[in-house]
């Protein structure tokens, strides 16, 4: 099984429009799964979306992921430098 980043796929795939819906749904479900567990990814970008077998999209690089509710549930903003 070979995985490539979404950035690589965007740069090389000609019929990208046909894949957008599936990508969005799968990445949204991954984020929903994390948020349901009080986690925030903090670094969603094409380089961190991995494509396996042209049909499965996985959100990777959780190095900046953080808990959205550690004690006092601080609000996390876009660009937060945690």
VENDA-V987646 format. One record per residue. N is the residue number from 1. RES is the residue in three letters. SS is DSSP state (helix for helix, strand for strand, loop for the rest). PHI is phi in whole degrees, -180 to 180 (none if undefined). Layout:
# VENDA-V987646
N & RES & SS & PHI
N & RES & SS & PHI
This chain:
# VENDA-V987646
1 & UNK & loop & none
2 & UNK & loop & -109
3 & UNK & strand & -112
4 & UNK & strand & -127
5 & UNK & strand & -80
6 & UNK & helix & -63
7 & UNK & helix & -60
8 & UNK & helix & -61
9 & UNK & helix & -64
10 & UNK & helix & -62
11 & UNK & helix & -76
12 & UNK & helix & -118
13 & UNK & loop & -90
14 & UNK & loop & -82
15 & UNK & loop & -101
16 & UNK & loop & -64
17 & UNK & helix & -61
18 & UNK & helix & -71
19 & UNK & helix & -99
20 & UNK & helix & -57
21 & UNK & helix & -59
22 & UNK & helix & -63
23 & UNK & helix & -61
24 & UNK & helix & -60
25 & UNK & helix & -63
26 & UNK & helix & -67
27 & UNK & helix & -70
28 & UNK & helix & -62
29 & UNK & helix & -65
30 & UNK & helix & -64
31 & UNK & helix & -67
32 & UNK & helix & -62
33 & UNK & helix & -61
34 & UNK & helix & -65
35 & UNK & helix & -64
36 & UNK & helix & -64
37 & UNK & loop & -106
38 & UNK & loop & 58
39 & UNK & strand & -117
40 & UNK & strand & -126
41 & UNK & loop & -68
42 & UNK & loop & 75
43 & UNK & loop & -151
44 & UNK & loop & -78
45 & UNK & loop & -161
46 & UNK & helix & -54
47 & UNK & helix & -65
48 & UNK & helix & -105
49 & UNK & strand & -111
50 & UNK & strand & -103
51 & UNK & strand & -111
52 & UNK & strand & -117
53 & UNK & loop & 55
54 & UNK & loop & 60
55 & UNK & loop & -129
56 & UNK & strand & -112
57 & UNK & strand & -116
58 & UNK & strand & -124
59 & UNK & strand & -89
60 & UNK & loop & -121
61 & UNK & loop & 55
62 & UNK & loop & -91
63 & UNK & loop & -59
64 & UNK & loop & -101
65 & UNK & loop & -60
66 & UNK & strand & -144
67 & UNK & strand & -78
68 & UNK & loop & -89
69 & UNK & loop & -146
70 & UNK & loop & -106
71 & UNK & loop & 86
72 & UNK & loop & -102
73 & UNK & loop & 52
74 & UNK & loop & -61
75 & UNK & loop & -75
76 & UNK & loop & -106
77 & UNK & loop & -110
78 & UNK & loop & -59
79 & UNK & loop & 84
80 & UNK & loop & -57
81 & UNK & loop & -92
82 & UNK & loop & -61
